[in-house]
Amino acid sequence: MRTDALLDRFLQELRPLAPVAVWAHGSLAGGDYQEGRSDLDLIAVLGRPVTARTAWRLGLLHARLGAEPLAEQLHCTYLSPDTVADSARRHLTWAHGRLFKRPVTEVTRRELHGFGRVLHGRSPHSVLPPVSDTELAAFVVRDQRDFWRPAVRRDGLWRQDVWVDLGLLTFARATVTLRDGDLISKRQALTELRGLDAPDEVVADIEGRRYGNPVPPEAGWTARRSELTRSYLGPAIDTLVASYS
């Protein structure tokens, strides 16, 4: 499988930086992975602090991987033993063809503890502090209130497939986490959306593009989909946040 070949090459390239552990999370670990469609979401814990020189070496590493099939879908965040415990800290990350910094959220940490896939070295349980139910719920509420709710007001975002998909699927997953304490896959979130009265046309659109055979949209659909999504998602987020704040 091309995915396994890419992961083997990545681990080989990473070896000179002496990683303590490399883990997969998201769809690759949770059983919802589709080769060629899903991202490869990875976490690497390096043995030493991540310096400017480390960042330069990682940039070269990913540049060398660039010609490999699926390389554009490989995303990796780099931690070190002195930073791994801080969920608010932003860590060096390679994604979307560039290096930047972002945190390893409470949701990702809970995924790693629950079903993280060990690709190299130590397990998440031996490195990452656990995430309590209270910490997880507080993060999910903040994410819906402070990131997704303001984004709903920006019509241009919701004319893009990725915003429609992630906005609605993240909302459904957030609802289940707050209601039941569980983490669910994106495929499971599609089923949940129907039970949450999300617009049927939009849910069918997401399902077709992510799990079926996508077809070019009809004229006007992108604008209509944006309106349907925003009209649903804004009030839905408000109700969810009010219920669990």
matplotlib code that plots the C-alpha trace (Angstrom):
import matplotlib.pyplot as plt

x = [0.0, 1.3, 0.5, 2.8, 5.6, 5.3, 5.3, 8.3, 10.2, 9.2, 10.5, 13.7, 14.2, 13.4, 15.8, 18.8, 16.7, 16.4, 12.6, 11.4, 8.0, 6.0, 2.2, -0.7, -4.1, -7.2, -8.6, -5.4, -5.6, -9.4, -10.3, -11.8, -8.8, -9.2, -6.0, -5.8, -8.6, -7.7, -4.8, -2.0, -2.1, 1.1, 2.8, 6.6, 8.3, 11.9, 14.6, 15.8, 14.3, 13.1, 15.5, 15.8, 18.3, 15.8, 13.2, 15.6, 16.3, 12.6, 11.9, 14.6, 13.1, 9.7, 11.1, 12.8, 9.5, 7.7, 7.9, 6.5, 2.8, 0.5, 3.3, 1.1, -1.3, 1.3, 1.0, 3.2, 3.5, 6.9, 7.1, 10.0, 10.0, 10.2, 7.1, 4.9, 2.8, 1.6, -1.7, -1.7, 1.8, 2.1, 4.5, 6.3, 4.1, 4.5, 1.2, -0.2, 3.4, 4.8, 6.1, 4.1, 3.1, -0.1, -1.1, -1.7, -5.3, -7.1, -9.1, -5.9, -4.4, -7.6, -7.5, -3.9, -4.7, -7.8, -6.7, -3.4, -1.3, 2.3, 4.6, 7.8, 9.1, 7.1, 3.3, 1.3, 0.4, 4.0, 4.7, 1.5, -0.4, -4.0, -6.9, -9.7, -13.4, -13.6, -10.6, -11.9, -15.4, -14.0, -11.8, -14.7, -16.9, -14.2, -13.4, -17.1, -17.6, -14.3, -13.3, -16.3, -19.0, -17.2, -16.2, -19.9, -20.3, -17.8, -19.7, -16.7, -15.3, -18.4, -18.2, -15.2, -15.7, -13.2, -15.1, -18.5, -17.1, -15.1, -17.5, -20.5, -18.5, -16.7, -20.0, -21.5, -18.4, -18.4, -22.1, -21.3, -18.3, -20.2, -23.3, -21.8, -18.1, -17.1, -14.9, -16.4, -15.1, -16.0, -18.0, -20.0, -20.4, -22.3, -24.9, -25.1, -25.7, -28.9, -30.2, -29.2, -31.5, -28.7, -29.7, -30.2, -28.9, -25.6, -25.1, -25.6, -23.2, -20.5, -21.1, -20.9, -17.6, -15.9, -17.2, -18.8, -18.1, -18.1, -19.8, -19.4, -21.9, -24.9, -24.9, -25.6, -25.1, -22.0, -23.8, -26.9, -24.8, -23.1, -26.4, -27.9, -24.8, -24.4, -28.2, -28.0, -24.6, -24.8, -27.9, -26.8, -23.5, -25.2, -27.5, -24.7, -22.5, -25.4, -26.2, -22.6, -20.9]
y = [0.0, 3.5, 4.7, 2.1, 2.9, 6.6, 6.0, 3.7, 6.4, 9.1, 7.1, 6.4, 10.1, 11.0, 8.6, 11.0, 13.2, 10.3, 10.3, 9.0, 8.1, 8.6, 8.1, 8.3, 9.8, 10.8, 8.5, 6.5, 5.4, 5.4, 3.1, 5.7, 6.1, 6.2, 6.2, 9.2, 11.1, 11.1, 13.0, 11.2, 12.9, 12.2, 13.3, 12.9, 13.3, 14.1, 13.4, 17.0, 20.5, 21.7, 24.5, 26.7, 24.1, 21.3, 23.2, 23.7, 19.9, 19.1, 21.4, 19.5, 16.2, 17.0, 18.5, 15.2, 13.4, 15.7, 13.5, 10.5, 9.5, 11.0, 13.1, 16.3, 14.6, 13.8, 16.2, 15.9, 17.9, 17.8, 17.7, 17.2, 15.7, 19.2, 20.5, 17.4, 18.0, 21.6, 21.4, 25.1, 25.3, 25.6, 23.1, 23.0, 21.4, 20.4, 20.6, 22.0, 22.2, 24.5, 24.7, 26.6, 26.2, 24.8, 23.1, 19.4, 19.8, 17.9, 16.1, 14.9, 13.9, 11.9, 10.2, 9.2, 7.7, 6.0, 4.6, 6.1, 4.0, 3.6, 3.8, 4.0, 4.0, 4.6, 4.6, 7.7, 6.4, 6.5, 10.1, 12.1, 13.1, 11.9, 14.3, 14.5, 14.6, 18.1, 19.3, 17.6, 19.2, 22.6, 22.5, 21.4, 24.2, 26.8, 25.5, 25.7, 29.1, 30.9, 29.4, 27.9, 30.3, 33.5, 31.7, 31.1, 34.8, 34.7, 33.6, 33.2, 30.4, 28.3, 28.2, 25.9, 22.1, 21.9, 24.4, 22.8, 19.4, 20.2, 22.7, 20.3, 17.1, 18.9, 20.1, 16.6, 15.2, 17.9, 17.2, 13.5, 14.3, 16.7, 14.5, 11.1, 11.6, 9.7, 10.5, 9.4, 9.2, 11.6, 8.8, 8.3, 12.1, 12.0, 9.7, 11.9, 15.0, 13.5, 13.0, 16.6, 17.9, 19.2, 20.0, 16.8, 18.2, 19.3, 16.0, 14.1, 16.4, 15.7, 12.0, 11.9, 13.8, 12.0, 8.5, 8.1, 9.3, 13.1, 14.8, 18.5, 20.7, 22.2, 25.9, 27.9, 25.0, 26.3, 29.5, 27.7, 25.2, 28.0, 29.6, 26.3, 25.4, 28.8, 29.1, 25.7, 25.8, 29.2, 28.6, 24.9, 26.0, 28.6, 26.0, 23.5, 26.1, 27.4, 23.8, 22.9, 26.1]
z = [0.0, -0.9, 2.6, 4.3, 1.8, 2.6, 6.4, 6.1, 4.1, 6.6, 9.6, 7.8, 7.0, 10.6, 12.2, 12.3, 14.6, 17.1, 17.7, 21.0, 19.5, 16.4, 16.5, 14.1, 15.1, 13.2, 10.5, 10.1, 13.7, 14.1, 11.2, 8.9, 6.6, 2.8, 0.9, -1.4, 0.3, 4.0, 5.6, 7.4, 10.8, 12.8, 16.0, 16.5, 19.9, 19.3, 21.8, 22.1, 22.1, 18.7, 17.7, 14.6, 13.2, 13.9, 11.9, 9.0, 9.0, 9.1, 6.2, 4.2, 5.3, 4.0, 0.8, 0.1, 0.7, -1.7, -4.7, -2.9, -3.6, -0.9, 0.6, 0.4, 2.8, 5.4, 8.4, 11.4, 14.6, 16.4, 20.2, 22.6, 26.2, 27.7, 25.8, 25.5, 28.6, 27.6, 25.6, 25.1, 23.7, 19.9, 18.4, 15.1, 12.5, 8.8, 6.9, 3.7, 2.3, 5.0, 8.5, 11.1, 14.8, 16.3, 19.6, 20.1, 21.4, 24.1, 21.4, 19.7, 23.0, 24.0, 20.6, 21.1, 24.5, 23.2, 19.9, 18.8, 16.5, 17.5, 14.5, 16.4, 20.0, 23.1, 23.5, 24.1, 27.6, 28.6, 27.3, 27.2, 30.4, 30.3, 29.5, 31.9, 30.8, 32.2, 30.2, 27.0, 27.4, 28.1, 25.0, 22.8, 24.0, 23.5, 20.0, 18.9, 20.6, 19.8, 16.4, 14.6, 15.6, 14.4, 11.2, 10.4, 9.7, 6.8, 3.8, 1.5, 3.7, 3.3, -0.4, 0.0, 0.4, 3.3, 5.5, 4.9, 5.6, 8.7, 10.1, 10.1, 11.0, 13.8, 15.2, 15.1, 16.8, 19.4, 20.2, 20.8, 22.9, 25.1, 25.3, 25.7, 26.4, 23.2, 20.2, 16.9, 13.4, 10.5, 8.9, 12.2, 12.4, 9.0, 10.5, 13.6, 11.5, 10.2, 13.7, 14.5, 11.7, 9.5, 6.0, 4.1, 0.8, 2.5, 4.3, 1.1, -0.6, 2.0, 1.9, -1.9, -2.0, 0.9, 0.5, -2.9, -6.5, -6.5, -9.5, -10.5, -8.7, -10.4, -11.1, -7.9, -5.6, -3.9, -2.9, -1.8, 0.2, 2.0, 2.9, 4.1, 6.2, 7.8, 8.6, 10.3, 12.0, 13.7, 15.8, 16.4, 17.8, 20.0, 21.4, 22.0, 23.8, 25.9, 27.0, 28.1, 29.1]

ax = plt.figure().add_subplot(projection="3d")
ax.plot(x, y, z, "-o")
ax.set_aspect("equal")
plt.show()
